[in-house]
Amino acid sequence: MSCSRRDFLKDAAGAAFVSSLPLSAFVVLTADEAKAAVANATVRWGYLVDTNKCTGCGMCVKACKNENEIPYDSPVTRTWVERYVVTKDGATHIDSPDGGRDGFTSDKIRDEEIDPDNIAKAFFVPKLCNQCDNPACVQVCPVGATYKTEDGVVLIDREWCIGCGYCIMACPYGVRFFHPEHKVADKCNFCYHRITKGMMPACVESCAFGARRLANLRDPDDPVTKIITTERVAVLKDEYGTKPHVFYLGLDNNVR
Amino acid sequence: MKRHVLHPLWVAIGVVGLIFFARLLLVPDDFGVHGDSFTYNYHRLGNIEEWKDFPVKYQGTATCLECHNDNARTHRRSPHKRVQCENCHGPAGNHPDDVEYLPLNKERAMCLRCHADLGYPASTARSNLPAIVDRHHKRGRECVSCHNPHDPREDVE
């Protein structure tokens, strides 16, 4: 195959021009669609948990259950708080009675007395849906009942869900559960009905210590986004490649 | 082709056609790919609005302050100001339109959520709060019978 310098330069210039054309240049949007596309691009919800500040009062779990109509006494919850007590011999004691709904008022862990002098460290870790960028739960849904919105929140269509439970198995964080009343899969959606009205999620609202905060990651002036982008934050189970969007300050290695 | 091949073939084609017809009727118009990914954005568009319409229950302290000045003012200058009204008083919902009285929780267990001494090291946030050992301090009594919850620095007269 022969190729003169002139041909090569011509082809290269053409290829550069074509590849520089944005794909959207070929799509004609209506005014509303264009507006929606721009508006959506300005929001990507994220979440910051400061484990240093959490006192394990469990108000967030209580508020979440009330706000989102999760049966109060059923052993299911959209968010929960875990307690970790690491003793000086290196053993880790973990519990989350009723998901921490009634707080942690006893020093016993699973009926086990732990000598306070033997405790190396103790902390509380709130958990909730990570609103992943690559949600494993959405990938496995056979009917298209769960999906990611433009602002990054993963929602479940209660009309469309057939209750097969694949997503509950697929989530590496175990945030999904079977809703005992609606008979469909359910999970945290950052209180989508609140955040789209400019309110904070119920758990953020009810946290007295600022341990839970919501961020718009597309807004560089958002104070919480600034913390996430400039401070040392960690995510849970990064190795699964799900790109979780709940960030943790002060996350300990013992947290699973 | 012979009839014994053609007949079942027509039946099979008919069944497939029926399935497509049923799909046309049963799948809503707004079901499809709404976004840039078939994997993540394949859904019924109307569901987003359904979630947005979910009723809000916790209205926030600012809403409470619109009417309740008395206790709220005391509360706003006390160490308890970080605690939202609705944490103890219950979610406002449509109060006062539908729900005249909110389910106030003044149980001892409510206070113990923060103020039970668990004996953890100072690095635990919990250890920086004033705390009691449940089994030693006024067992079984309601905290609010002595301590004013709106300003815990004051005693109840």
Interface residues (C-beta under 8 A of the other chain):
Chain A: N52 K53 C54 T55 G56 C57 G58 M59 K62 A63 N66 E67 N68 V85 D102 G103 F104 T105 S106 D107 P116 I119 A120 K121 A122 F123 F124 N134 P135 V138 Q139 G144 A145 T146 Y147 K148 T149 E150 L155 D157 R158 E159 W160 N189 Y192 H193 R194 T196 K197 M199 M200 A202 E205 S206 A208 F209 A211
Chain B: F31 H34 G35 S37 T39 Y40 N41 Y42 H43 R44 N47 I48 E50 W51 K52 D53 F54 P55 V56 K57 Y58 G60 R82 V83 Q84 E86 N87 G90 P91 A109 L112 R113 C114 A116 D117 L118 G119 Y120 P121 S123 T124 A125 R126 L129 D134
